[in-house]
Amino acid sequence: MTSPTHQAPPRVLTVAGSDSGGGAGIQADLKTMLALGVHGMSVLTAVTAQNSLGVQGAWELPEEAVRAQYRSVVGDIGVQAVKTGMLSSATLVETVAELLAATDAPVVVDPVGVSKHGDPLLAASALDSVRKRLLPVATVATPNLDEVAQLTDVRVEGEEDLRRAADEVLAFGPRWALIKGGHLAGEAVDLLTDGREEHWYRAPRLDNRHTHGTGCTLASAIAAGLAKGLAVPEAVGRAKEYVTGAIAAGFALGGGIGPVDHAWEWRG
């Protein structure tokens, strides 16, 4: 008796660093992808010693290791979407941008600059490569307000500044910019725009300090939606709903900031 052949789910590749504490990075990406019904694959760019208190060390992988992982996966298995996270140096940013430019799949770029605890995860010398090489190949760029300030001269003080921030990010070349206003007071409001149409996403601000991994989780959820064939605004809307639920269910872990709960829909 032969076993049935099951069709593979949509495939999403994350290119990011490892979080040994399991709350962010590659670990958060793969958990999100599993929760949302896609097959997650990974290209590891760096290893971090990291826990709920912060990042105690980071070791970047050589560019040939990153390139080999990427080609191995894309050449044999293929991808329906790619998400990028921690790319700590100009060399890695440029290596990954070159690989993405040759891949026919939507790309979600989370321009990770600092960790939840304020630890730098991107060399200052790499910022120009992010602007000139990585953002131009992005289908959606998802900077938070700290990353907007790193990449542009815009300091977002209120909701009225989000449009200006989006315009500055779009000038670097991504098709869509999602400016995440989670650090503002009041509602958690995000603006998605391609320079022509605007989509505003609002959610109540949740009284939960355990929010480690929110940026990785949101970007991975968007990539999962794009891999399923959703249009960008719908993929972002569904991702916002998922991450809002994950934040609401975030739990204490260790002595510092705990992670969001990627399995909140299962546990519910």
Accessible surface in RSA format (square Angstrom, percent):
REM  Atomic radii and reference values for relative SASA: ProtOr
REM  Chains: A
REM  Algorithm: Lee & Richards
REM  Probe-radius: 1.40
REM  Slices: 20
REM RES _ NUM      All-atoms   Total-Side   Main-Chain    Non-polar    All polar
REM                ABS   REL    ABS   REL    ABS   REL    ABS   REL    ABS   REL
RES MET A   1   244.00 126.4 153.95 101.9  90.05 214.4 128.78 109.5 115.22 152.6
RES THR A   2   126.34  89.9 108.96 110.5  17.38  41.4  83.49 112.1  42.85  64.8
RES SER A   3    95.27  80.5  73.39  98.0  21.87  50.4  44.81  95.4  50.46  70.7
RES PRO A   4    99.36  72.4  76.86  70.1  22.50  81.8  89.07  73.5  10.29  64.0
RES THR A   5   137.28  97.6 101.90 103.3  35.39  84.3  73.74  99.0  63.54  96.1
RES HIS A   6   151.28  82.7 126.37  87.8  24.91  63.7  90.44  93.2  60.84  70.8
RES GLN A   7   173.97  97.3 140.69 102.8  33.28  79.2  53.60 114.1 120.36  91.3
RES ALA A   8    71.20  65.5  47.87  73.9  23.33  53.1  53.08  74.8  18.12  48.0
RES PRO A   9    61.39  44.7  53.53  48.8   7.85  28.5  60.71  50.1   0.67   4.2
RES PRO A  10    41.75  30.4  35.50  32.4   6.24  22.7  40.77  33.7   0.98   6.1
RES ARG A  11    64.37  27.0  64.37  32.8   0.00   0.0   6.97   9.5  57.40  34.8
RES VAL A  12     0.00   0.0   0.00   0.0   0.00   0.0   0.00   0.0   0.00   0.0
RES LEU A  13     0.00   0.0   0.00   0.0   0.00   0.0   0.00   0.0   0.00   0.0
RES THR A  14     0.00   0.0   0.00   0.0   0.00   0.0   0.00   0.0   0.00   0.0
RES VAL A  15     0.04   0.0   0.04   0.0   0.00   0.0   0.04   0.0   0.00   0.0
RES ALA A  16     1.01   0.9   1.01   1.6   0.00   0.0   1.01   1.4   0.00   0.0
RES GLY A  17     2.71   3.3   0.00   N/A   2.71   3.3   2.19   6.0   0.51   1.1
RES SER A  18    17.20  14.5  15.52  20.7   1.68   3.9   5.30  11.3  11.90  16.7
RES ASP A  19     2.41   1.7   2.32   2.3   0.09   0.2   1.80   4.2   0.61   0.6
RES SER A  20    76.03  64.3  39.79  53.1  36.24  83.5  41.42  88.2  34.62  48.5
RES GLY A  21    36.07  44.5   0.00   N/A  36.07  44.5  20.30  55.7  15.78  35.3
RES GLY A  22    14.56  18.0   0.00   N/A  14.56  18.0  13.43  36.9   1.13   2.5
RES GLY A  23     1.85   2.3   0.00   N/A   1.85   2.3   1.29   3.5   0.57   1.3
RES ALA A  24    12.21  11.2  12.21  18.8   0.00   0.0  12.21  17.2   0.00   0.0
RES GLY A  25    12.37  15.2   0.00   N/A  12.37  15.2  11.72  32.2   0.64   1.4
RES ILE A  26    12.27   7.0  12.27   9.1   0.00   0.0  12.27   8.8   0.00   0.0
RES GLN A  27    52.48  29.3  48.78  35.7   3.70   8.8  28.21  60.1  24.27  18.4
RES ALA A  28     0.00   0.0   0.00   0.0   0.00   0.0   0.00   0.0   0.00   0.0
RES ASP A  29     0.00   0.0   0.00   0.0   0.00   0.0   0.00   0.0   0.00   0.0
RES LEU A  30    61.20  34.1  56.39  40.3   4.81  12.1  56.72  39.8   4.48  12.1
RES LYS A  31    94.49  46.1  89.06  54.6   5.43  12.9  62.34  56.1  32.15  34.2
RES THR A  32     0.00   0.0   0.00   0.0   0.00   0.0   0.00   0.0   0.00   0.0
RES MET A  33     0.15   0.1   0.15   0.1   0.00   0.0   0.15   0.1   0.00   0.0
RES LEU A  34   118.64  66.1 110.24  78.9   8.39  21.1 111.15  78.1   7.49  20.2
RES ALA A  35    19.90  18.3   2.96   4.6  16.93  38.5   2.96   4.2  16.93  44.9
RES LEU A  36    35.78  19.9  29.69  21.2   6.09  15.3  34.45  24.2   1.33   3.6
RES GLY A  37    46.76  57.7   0.00   N/A  46.76  57.7  36.01  98.8  10.75  24.1
RES VAL A  38     6.39   4.2   0.00   0.0   6.39  15.4   0.19   0.2   6.20  16.8
RES HIS A  39    83.66  45.7  79.05  54.9   4.61  11.8  50.46  52.0  33.20  38.6
RES GLY A  40    23.53  29.0   0.00   N/A  23.53  29.0   2.04   5.6  21.49  48.1
RES MET A  41    14.71   7.6   8.22   5.4   6.50  15.5  14.71  12.5   0.00   0.0
RES SER A  42    43.37  36.6  29.46  39.3  13.91  32.0   0.03   0.1  43.33  60.7
RES VAL A  43     0.00   0.0   0.00   0.0   0.00   0.0   0.00   0.0   0.00   0.0
RES LEU A  44    49.89  27.8  49.73  35.6   0.16   0.4  49.73  34.9   0.16   0.4
RES THR A  45     0.24   0.2   0.24   0.2   0.00   0.0   0.16   0.2   0.08   0.1
RES ALA A  46     0.93   0.9   0.93   1.4   0.00   0.0   0.93   1.3   0.00   0.0
RES VAL A  47    63.07  41.5  63.07  57.1   0.00   0.0  63.07  54.8   0.00   0.0
RES THR A  48     3.81   2.7   1.70   1.7   2.11   5.0   1.80   2.4   2.01   3.0
RES ALA A  49    36.65  33.7  31.87  49.2   4.78  10.9  36.61  51.6   0.04   0.1
RES GLN A  50    16.52   9.2   9.85   7.2   6.67  15.9   0.30   0.6  16.22  12.3
RES ASN A  51    66.05  45.5  61.90  59.8   4.15  10.0  31.50  75.8  34.55  33.4
RES SER A  52    15.42  13.0   7.48  10.0   7.94  18.3   8.33  17.7   7.09   9.9
RES LEU A  53   116.69  65.0  92.50  66.2  24.19  60.8  94.50  66.4  22.19  59.7
RES GLY A  54     4.73   5.8   0.00   N/A   4.73   5.8   4.73  13.0   0.00   0.0
RES VAL A  55    28.62  18.8   8.21   7.4  20.42  49.2   8.21   7.1  20.42  55.4
RES GLN A  56   111.62  62.4  71.01  51.9  40.61  96.7  62.19 132.4  49.43  37.5
RES GLY A  57    17.03  21.0   0.00   N/A  17.03  21.0  16.85  46.2   0.18   0.4
RES ALA A  58    54.18  49.8  24.74  38.2  29.44  67.0  24.84  35.0  29.35  77.7
RES TRP A  59   149.20  59.9 145.28  70.3   3.91   9.2 119.67  63.8  29.53  47.9
RES GLU A  60    80.69  46.3  49.57  37.5  31.12  74.1  20.95  40.5  59.74  48.8
RES LEU A  61    37.06  20.6  35.78  25.6   1.28   3.2  36.57  25.7   0.49   1.3
RES PRO A  62    74.28  54.1  62.56  57.0  11.73  42.6  74.08  61.2   0.20   1.3
RES GLU A  63    64.19  36.9  59.72  45.2   4.47  10.6  12.91  25.0  51.28  41.9
RES GLU A  64   112.80  64.8 108.05  81.7   4.75  11.3  57.86 111.9  54.94  44.9
RES ALA A  65    30.90  28.4  22.96  35.4   7.94  18.1  30.53  43.0   0.37   1.0
RES VAL A  66     0.09   0.1   0.09   0.1   0.00   0.0   0.09   0.1   0.00   0.0
RES ARG A  67    52.58  22.1  52.58  26.8   0.00   0.0  15.93  21.8  36.65  22.2
RES ALA A  68    62.06  57.1  50.08  77.3  11.98  27.2  58.09  81.8   3.97  10.5
RES GLN A  69    49.26  27.5  43.09  31.5   6.16  14.7  36.39  77.5  12.86   9.8
RES TYR A  70     5.19   2.4   5.19   3.0   0.00   0.0   5.19   3.9   0.00   0.0
RES ARG A  71   137.08  57.6 127.91  65.2   9.17  21.8  53.44  73.0  83.64  50.7
RES SER A  72    74.76  63.2  57.29  76.5  17.47  40.3  32.30  68.8  42.47  59.5
RES VAL A  73    22.43  14.8  21.58  19.5   0.85   2.0  22.43  19.5   0.00   0.0
RES VAL A  74    39.44  26.0  30.52  27.6   8.92  21.5  30.52  26.5   8.92  24.2
RES GLY A  75    68.47  84.4   0.00   N/A  68.47  84.4  35.08  96.3  33.39  74.8
RES ASP A  76   122.43  85.8  90.35  89.9  32.08  75.9  29.26  68.9  93.16  92.9
RES ILE A  77    70.42  40.1  59.57  44.4  10.85  26.2  64.53  46.5   5.89  16.0
RES GLY A  78    20.58  25.4   0.00   N/A  20.58  25.4  19.81  54.4   0.77   1.7
RES VAL A  79    17.04  11.2   1.84   1.7  15.20  36.6   1.84   1.6  15.20  41.2
RES GLN A  80    59.14  33.1  52.60  38.4   6.54  15.6  32.77  69.8  26.36  20.0
RES ALA A  81     0.00   0.0   0.00   0.0   0.00   0.0   0.00   0.0   0.00   0.0
RES VAL A  82     0.00   0.0   0.00   0.0   0.00   0.0   0.00   0.0   0.00   0.0
RES LYS A  83     0.38   0.2   0.38   0.2   0.00   0.0   0.00   0.0   0.38   0.4
RES THR A  84     0.07   0.0   0.07   0.1   0.00   0.0   0.00   0.0   0.07   0.1
RES GLY A  85     4.65   5.7   0.00   N/A   4.65   5.7   1.18   3.2   3.47   7.8
RES MET A  86    16.47   8.5  14.80   9.8   1.67   4.0  10.33   8.8   6.14   8.1
RES LEU A  87     4.24   2.4   2.95   2.1   1.30   3.3   2.95   2.1   1.30   3.5
RES SER A  88    20.32  17.2  17.51  23.4   2.80   6.5  16.41  34.9   3.90   5.5
RES SER A  89    23.80  20.1  23.70  31.6   0.10   0.2  23.78  50.6   0.01   0.0
RES ALA A  90    27.35  25.1  25.67  39.6   1.68   3.8  25.68  36.2   1.67   4.4
RES THR A  91    66.48  47.3  60.89  61.7   5.60  13.3  27.75  37.3  38.74  58.6
RES LEU A  92     0.35   0.2   0.35   0.2   0.00   0.0   0.35   0.2   0.00   0.0
RES VAL A  93     0.10   0.1   0.10   0.1   0.00   0.0   0.10   0.1   0.00   0.0
RES GLU A  94    63.89  36.7  63.16  47.8   0.73   1.7   9.50  18.4  54.40  44.4
RES THR A  95     5.80   4.1   3.36   3.4   2.44   5.8   1.87   2.5   3.93   5.9
RES VAL A  96     0.03   0.0   0.03   0.0   0.00   0.0   0.03   0.0   0.00   0.0
RES ALA A  97     3.29   3.0   2.28   3.5   1.02   2.3   2.54   3.6   0.76   2.0
RES GLU A  98    89.07  51.1  80.88  61.2   8.19  19.5  34.28  66.3  54.79  44.7
RES LEU A  99    11.56   6.4   9.17   6.6   2.39   6.0  10.48   7.4   1.08   2.9
RES LEU A 100     4.19   2.3   0.00   0.0   4.19  10.5   0.00   0.0   4.19  11.3
RES ALA A 101    73.79  67.9  36.97  57.1  36.82  83.8  43.24  60.9  30.55  80.9
RES ALA A 102    93.70  86.2  51.81  80.0  41.89  95.3  63.55  89.5  30.15  79.9
RES THR A 103    21.70  15.4   6.93   7.0  14.77  35.2   7.65  10.3  14.04  21.2
RES ASP A 104   152.03 106.5 119.12 118.6  32.91  77.8  43.51 102.4 108.52 108.2
RES ALA A 105    17.45  16.0   0.53   0.8  16.93  38.5   6.66   9.4  10.80  28.6
RES PRO A 106    41.55  30.3  35.94  32.8   5.61  20.4  40.81  33.7   0.74   4.6
RES VAL A 107     3.55   2.3   3.55   3.2   0.00   0.0   3.55   3.1   0.00   0.0
RES VAL A 108     0.00   0.0   0.00   0.0   0.00   0.0   0.00   0.0   0.00   0.0
RES VAL A 109     0.07   0.0   0.07   0.1   0.00   0.0   0.07   0.1   0.00   0.0
RES ASP A 110     4.77   3.3   4.27   4.3   0.49   1.2   0.00   0.0   4.77   4.8
RES PRO A 111     7.66   5.6   1.05   1.0   6.61  24.0   5.62   4.6   2.04  12.7
RES VAL A 112    18.43  12.1  15.79  14.3   2.64   6.4  15.79  13.7   2.64   7.2
RES GLY A 113     0.35   0.4   0.00   N/A   0.35   0.4   0.00   0.0   0.35   0.8
RES VAL A 114    46.21  30.4  36.03  32.6  10.18  24.5  36.03  31.3  10.18  27.6
RES SER A 115    11.78  10.0   1.54   2.1  10.24  23.6   7.26  15.5   4.52   6.3
RES LYS A 116    80.02  39.0  47.20  29.0  32.82  78.1  35.40  31.9  44.62  47.5
RES HIS A 117    50.51  27.6  13.76   9.6  36.76  94.0  22.25  22.9  28.26  32.9
RES GLY A 118    50.72  62.5   0.00   N/A  50.72  62.5  28.24  77.5  22.48  50.3
RES ASP A 119    37.23  26.1  36.19  36.0   1.04   2.5   5.51  13.0  31.72  31.6
RES PRO A 120   108.72  79.2  90.91  82.9  17.81  64.7  91.04  75.2  17.68 109.9
RES LEU A 121    20.10  11.2  15.68  11.2   4.42  11.1  20.07  14.1   0.03   0.1
RES LEU A 122    17.02   9.5   5.46   3.9  11.55  29.0   6.50   4.6  10.51  28.3
RES ALA A 123    46.03  42.3  32.11  49.6  13.92  31.7  43.19  60.8   2.85   7.5
RES ALA A 124    85.17  78.3  65.62 101.3  19.55  44.5  68.73  96.8  16.44  43.6
RES SER A 125    89.74  75.8  63.10  84.2  26.64  61.4  58.28 124.1  31.46  44.1
RES ALA A 126     0.00   0.0   0.00   0.0   0.00   0.0   0.00   0.0   0.00   0.0
RES LEU A 127    25.68  14.3  25.68  18.4   0.00   0.0  25.68  18.0   0.00   0.0
RES ASP A 128    63.52  44.5  62.29  62.0   1.23   2.9  27.64  65.1  35.88  35.8
RES SER A 129    10.26   8.7   7.01   9.4   3.25   7.5   3.05   6.5   7.21  10.1
RES VAL A 130     3.53   2.3   3.53   3.2   0.00   0.0   3.53   3.1   0.00   0.0
RES ARG A 131    55.68  23.4  54.15  27.6   1.53   3.6  12.72  17.4  42.96  26.0
RES LYS A 132   141.07  68.8 121.05  74.3  20.02  47.7  80.17  72.2  60.89  64.9
RES ARG A 133   100.59  42.2  95.64  48.8   4.95  11.8  33.31  45.5  67.28  40.8
RES LEU A 134     3.92   2.2   3.92   2.8   0.00   0.0   3.92   2.8   0.00   0.0
RES LEU A 135     0.31   0.2   0.31   0.2   0.00   0.0   0.31   0.2   0.00   0.0
RES PRO A 136    58.26  42.5  36.13  32.9  22.13  80.4  36.17  29.9  22.09 137.3
RES VAL A 137    42.14  27.7  23.89  21.6  18.25  44.0  31.65  27.5  10.49  28.5
RES ALA A 138     3.71   3.4   0.00   0.0   3.71   8.4   0.59   0.8   3.12   8.3
RES THR A 139    11.21   8.0  10.43  10.6   0.78   1.9   3.14   4.2   8.07  12.2
RES VAL A 140     0.00   0.0   0.00   0.0   0.00   0.0   0.00   0.0   0.00   0.0
RES ALA A 141     0.04   0.0   0.04   0.1   0.00   0.0   0.04   0.1   0.00   0.0
RES THR A 142     0.35   0.3   0.35   0.4   0.00   0.0   0.34   0.5   0.01   0.0
RES PRO A 143     0.29   0.2   0.29   0.3   0.00   0.0   0.29   0.2   0.00   0.0
RES ASN A 144    30.43  21.0  30.43  29.4   0.00   0.0   6.67  16.1  23.75  23.0
RES LEU A 145    17.50   9.7  13.14   9.4   4.35  10.9  13.37   9.4   4.13  11.1
RES ASP A 146    70.68  49.5  66.68  66.4   4.00   9.5  14.16  33.3  56.52  56.4
RES GLU A 147     6.59   3.8   6.53   4.9   0.06   0.1   0.68   1.3   5.91   4.8
RES VAL A 148     0.40   0.3   0.40   0.4   0.00   0.0   0.40   0.3   0.00   0.0
RES ALA A 149    20.62  19.0  11.06  17.1   9.55  21.7  11.65  16.4   8.97  23.8
RES GLN A 150    61.00  34.1  46.03  33.6  14.97  35.6  28.66  61.0  32.34  24.5
RES LEU A 151     6.20   3.5   2.82   2.0   3.38   8.5   2.97   2.1   3.24   8.7
RES THR A 152    14.60  10.4   0.18   0.2  14.41  34.4   9.10  12.2   5.50   8.3
RES ASP A 153   145.80 102.1 118.66 118.1  27.13  64.2  42.15  99.2 103.65 103.4
RES VAL A 154     3.45   2.3   3.15   2.9   0.30   0.7   3.25   2.8   0.20   0.6
RES ARG A 155   162.04  68.0 154.64  78.8   7.41  17.6  53.18  72.7 108.86  66.0
RES VAL A 156    18.48  12.2   0.12   0.1  18.36  44.2   0.12   0.1  18.36  49.8
RES GLU A 157   141.52  81.2 113.67  86.0  27.85  66.3  51.14  98.9  90.38  73.8
RES GLY A 158    14.23  17.5   0.00   N/A  14.23  17.5  14.23  39.0   0.00   0.0
RES GLU A 159    66.14  38.0  60.26  45.6   5.89  14.0  22.32  43.2  43.82  35.8
RES GLU A 160   133.16  76.4 106.96  80.9  26.20  62.4  68.42 132.3  64.74  52.9
RES ASP A 161    21.50  15.1  21.10  21.0   0.40   1.0   0.40   0.9  21.10  21.0
RES LEU A 162     0.00   0.0   0.00   0.0   0.00   0.0   0.00   0.0   0.00   0.0
RES ARG A 163   124.08  52.1 123.02  62.7   1.07   2.5  44.22  60.4  79.86  48.4
RES ARG A 164   122.96  51.6 119.37  60.8   3.59   8.5  60.14  82.2  62.81  38.1
RES ALA A 165     0.00   0.0   0.00   0.0   0.00   0.0   0.00   0.0   0.00   0.0
RES ALA A 166     0.28   0.3   0.28   0.4   0.00   0.0   0.28   0.4   0.00   0.0
RES ASP A 167    85.74  60.1  78.07  77.7   7.67  18.1  24.77  58.3  60.97  60.8
RES GLU A 168    75.32  43.2  73.44  55.6   1.89   4.5   4.28   8.3  71.04  58.0
RES VAL A 169     0.25   0.2   0.25   0.2   0.00   0.0   0.25   0.2   0.00   0.0
RES LEU A 170    27.68  15.4  17.16  12.3  10.52  26.5  17.47  12.3  10.21  27.5
RES ALA A 171    85.31  78.4  42.64  65.8  42.67  97.1  55.53  78.2  29.78  78.9
RES PHE A 172    54.03  27.0  44.05  27.3   9.98  26.0  48.27  29.3   5.76  16.5
RES GLY A 173    38.90  48.0   0.00   N/A  38.90  48.0  24.10  66.1  14.80  33.1
RES PRO A 174     6.86   5.0   0.00   0.0   6.86  24.9   0.00   0.0   6.86  42.6
RES ARG A 175   152.18  63.9 140.16  71.4  12.03  28.6  64.81  88.6  87.37  53.0
RES TRP A 176    21.59   8.7  21.59  10.5   0.00   0.0  15.33   8.2   6.27  10.2
RES ALA A 177     0.00   0.0   0.00   0.0   0.00   0.0   0.00   0.0   0.00   0.0
RES LEU A 178     0.40   0.2   0.40   0.3   0.00   0.0   0.40   0.3   0.00   0.0
RES ILE A 179     0.00   0.0   0.00   0.0   0.00   0.0   0.00   0.0   0.00   0.0
RES LYS A 180    21.16  10.3  20.42  12.5   0.74   1.8  17.72  16.0   3.44   3.7
RES GLY A 181     0.00   0.0   0.00   N/A   0.00   0.0   0.00   0.0   0.00   0.0
RES GLY A 182    30.73  37.9   0.00   N/A  30.73  37.9  22.83  62.6   7.90  17.7
RES HIS A 183   109.49  59.8  74.14  51.5  35.35  90.4  58.11  59.9  51.39  59.8
RES LEU A 184    19.79  11.0  14.33  10.3   5.46  13.7  16.99  11.9   2.80   7.5
RES ALA A 185   100.69  92.6  68.69 106.0  32.00  72.8  76.71 108.0  23.98  63.5
RES GLY A 186    47.33  58.4   0.00   N/A  47.33  58.4  40.34 110.7   6.98  15.6
RES GLU A 187    86.19  49.5  75.80  57.3  10.39  24.7  32.63  63.1  53.56  43.7
RES ALA A 188    19.13  17.6  19.13  29.5   0.00   0.0  19.13  26.9   0.00   0.0
RES VAL A 189     3.69   2.4   3.69   3.3   0.00   0.0   3.69   3.2   0.00   0.0
RES ASP A 190     7.94   5.6   7.94   7.9   0.00   0.0   0.26   0.6   7.68   7.7
RES LEU A 191     0.00   0.0   0.00   0.0   0.00   0.0   0.00   0.0   0.00   0.0
RES LEU A 192     0.00   0.0   0.00   0.0   0.00   0.0   0.00   0.0   0.00   0.0
RES THR A 193     7.93   5.6   7.93   8.0   0.00   0.0   4.19   5.6   3.74   5.7
RES ASP A 194    19.85  13.9   7.81   7.8  12.04  28.5   2.60   6.1  17.25  17.2
RES GLY A 195    53.69  66.2   0.00   N/A  53.69  66.2  19.90  54.6  33.78  75.7
RES ARG A 196   204.55  85.9 165.37  84.3  39.18  93.3  80.06 109.4 124.49  75.5
RES GLU A 197    81.84  47.0  76.80  58.1   5.04  12.0  30.00  58.0  51.83  42.3
RES GLU A 198    70.67  40.6  44.85  33.9  25.82  61.5  21.55  41.7  49.12  40.1
RES HIS A 199    53.48  29.2  49.07  34.1   4.42  11.3  35.36  36.4  18.13  21.1
RES TRP A 200    76.43  30.7  47.71  23.1  28.72  67.4  41.72  22.2  34.72  56.3
RES TYR A 201    29.12  13.6  25.45  14.5   3.67   9.5  28.28  21.3   0.84   1.0
RES ARG A 202   116.41  48.9  84.78  43.2  31.63  75.3  38.55  52.7  77.86  47.2
RES ALA A 203     9.88   9.1   7.29  11.3   2.59   5.9   9.88  13.9   0.00   0.0
RES PRO A 204    92.44  67.4  85.70  78.1   6.74  24.5  90.04  74.3   2.40  14.9
RES ARG A 205   109.40  45.9  80.88  41.2  28.52  67.9  56.63  77.4  52.78  32.0
RES LEU A 206    57.64  32.1  39.50  28.3  18.14  45.6  40.85  28.7  16.80  45.2
RES ASP A 207   159.26 111.6 120.83 120.3  38.43  90.9  44.53 104.8 114.73 114.4
RES ASN A 208    33.61  23.2  20.06  19.4  13.55  32.6  13.86  33.4  19.75  19.1
RES ARG A 209   150.88  63.3 132.05  67.3  18.83  44.8  74.43 101.7  76.44  46.3
RES HIS A 210    24.92  13.6  24.92  17.3   0.00   0.0  12.58  13.0  12.34  14.4
RES THR A 211    27.75  19.7  27.75  28.1   0.00   0.0  17.97  24.1   9.78  14.8
RES HIS A 212    12.45   6.8  12.45   8.7   0.00   0.0  11.38  11.7   1.07   1.2
RES GLY A 213     5.61   6.9   0.00   N/A   5.61   6.9   2.68   7.4   2.93   6.6
RES THR A 214    26.23  18.7  24.86  25.2   1.37   3.3  13.87  18.6  12.36  18.7
RES GLY A 215    21.11  26.0   0.00   N/A  21.11  26.0  15.86  43.5   5.26  11.8
RES CYS A 216    17.03  12.9  16.50  18.4   0.53   1.2   0.00   0.0  17.03  18.4
RES THR A 217     0.00   0.0   0.00   0.0   0.00   0.0   0.00   0.0   0.00   0.0
RES LEU A 218     8.42   4.7   8.42   6.0   0.00   0.0   8.42   5.9   0.00   0.0
RES ALA A 219     0.06   0.1   0.00   0.0   0.06   0.1   0.00   0.0   0.06   0.2
RES SER A 220     0.00   0.0   0.00   0.0   0.00   0.0   0.00   0.0   0.00   0.0
RES ALA A 221     3.30   3.0   0.01   0.0   3.30   7.5   0.01   0.0   3.30   8.7
RES ILE A 222     0.00   0.0   0.00   0.0   0.00   0.0   0.00   0.0   0.00   0.0
RES ALA A 223     0.00   0.0   0.00   0.0   0.00   0.0   0.00   0.0   0.00   0.0
RES ALA A 224     0.64   0.6   0.64   1.0   0.00   0.0   0.64   0.9   0.00   0.0
RES GLY A 225     7.03   8.7   0.00   N/A   7.03   8.7   6.51  17.9   0.52   1.2
RES LEU A 226    16.64   9.3   6.94   5.0   9.70  24.4   7.22   5.1   9.41  25.3
RES ALA A 227    10.01   9.2   0.00   0.0  10.01  22.8   0.00   0.0  10.01  26.5
RES LYS A 228    98.11  47.9  64.54  39.6  33.56  79.9  37.97  34.2  60.14  64.1
RES GLY A 229    66.43  81.9   0.00   N/A  66.43  81.9  34.84  95.6  31.59  70.7
RES LEU A 230    34.85  19.4  25.84  18.5   9.01  22.7  27.98  19.7   6.87  18.5
RES ALA A 231    66.45  61.1  50.82  78.4  15.63  35.6  62.18  87.6   4.27  11.3
RES VAL A 232    11.69   7.7   8.51   7.7   3.18   7.7   8.51   7.4   3.18   8.6
RES PRO A 233    28.01  20.4  24.78  22.6   3.23  11.7  25.23  20.8   2.79  17.3
RES GLU A 234    77.83  44.7  68.57  51.9   9.26  22.0  35.17  68.0  42.66  34.8
RES ALA A 235     0.55   0.5   0.00   0.0   0.55   1.3   0.01   0.0   0.54   1.4
RES VAL A 236     2.46   1.6   2.46   2.2   0.00   0.0   2.46   2.1   0.00   0.0
RES GLY A 237    15.99  19.7   0.00   N/A  15.99  19.7  14.70  40.3   1.29   2.9
RES ARG A 238   130.31  54.7 124.57  63.5   5.74  13.7  45.70  62.5  84.61  51.3
RES ALA A 239     1.90   1.7   0.00   0.0   1.90   4.3   1.43   2.0   0.47   1.2
RES LYS A 240    18.64   9.1  18.64  11.4   0.00   0.0  10.52   9.5   8.12   8.6
RES GLU A 241   125.33  72.0 116.23  87.9   9.10  21.7  45.93  88.8  79.40  64.8
RES TYR A 242     8.14   3.8   5.43   3.1   2.71   7.1   7.72   5.8   0.42   0.5
RES VAL A 243    10.01   6.6  10.01   9.1   0.00   0.0  10.01   8.7   0.00   0.0
RES THR A 244    29.76  21.2  29.33  29.7   0.43   1.0  25.62  34.4   4.14   6.3
RES GLY A 245    12.47  15.4   0.00   N/A  12.47  15.4  10.73  29.4   1.74   3.9
RES ALA A 246     0.00   0.0   0.00   0.0   0.00   0.0   0.00   0.0   0.00   0.0
RES ILE A 247    35.99  20.5  35.99  26.8   0.00   0.0  35.99  25.9   0.00   0.0
RES ALA A 248    61.23  56.3  34.31  52.9  26.92  61.2  36.93  52.0  24.30  64.4
RES ALA A 249    39.19  36.0  21.56  33.3  17.63  40.1  31.06  43.7   8.13  21.5
RES GLY A 250    11.87  14.6   0.00   N/A  11.87  14.6   0.00   0.0  11.87  26.6
RES PHE A 251    78.35  39.2  74.27  46.0   4.08  10.6  78.35  47.5   0.00   0.0
RES ALA A 252    70.95  65.2  50.41  77.8  20.54  46.7  50.64  71.3  20.31  53.8
RES LEU A 253    84.74  47.2  80.66  57.7   4.08  10.3  84.57  59.4   0.17   0.4
RES GLY A 254    72.66  89.6   0.00   N/A  72.66  89.6  38.79 106.5  33.87  75.9
RES GLY A 255    69.72  86.0   0.00   N/A  69.72  86.0  34.29  94.1  35.43  79.4
RES GLY A 256    10.00  12.3   0.00   N/A  10.00  12.3   7.18  19.7   2.82   6.3
RES ILE A 257    37.64  21.4  36.31  27.0   1.34   3.2  36.31  26.1   1.34   3.6
RES GLY A 258     0.19   0.2   0.00   N/A   0.19   0.2   0.19   0.5   0.00   0.0
RES PRO A 259    10.72   7.8  10.72   9.8   0.00   0.0  10.72   8.8   0.00   0.0
RES VAL A 260     1.63   1.1   0.00   0.0   1.63   3.9   0.00   0.0   1.63   4.4
RES ASP A 261     6.77   4.7   6.27   6.2   0.50   1.2   0.50   1.2   6.27   6.3
RES HIS A 262    13.28   7.3   9.79   6.8   3.50   8.9   5.89   6.1   7.40   8.6
RES ALA A 263    17.44  16.0  15.53  24.0   1.91   4.3  16.93  23.8   0.51   1.3
RES TRP A 264    67.93  27.3  63.69  30.8   4.23   9.9  64.73  34.5   3.20   5.2
RES GLU A 265    96.22  55.2  69.50  52.6  26.72  63.6  25.00  48.3  71.23  58.2
RES TRP A 266   157.28  63.1 121.54  58.8  35.74  83.9 111.22  59.3  46.06  74.7
RES ARG A 267   166.17  69.8 128.31  65.4  37.87  90.2  61.96  84.7 104.21  63.2
RES GLY A 268   100.97 124.5   0.00   N/A 100.97 124.5  54.37 149.2  46.59 104.4
END  Absolute sums over single chains surface
CHAIN  1 A    11566.6       8581.5       2985.1       6437.6       5129.0
END  Absolute sums over all chains
TOTAL         11566.6       8581.5       2985.1       6437.6       5129.0
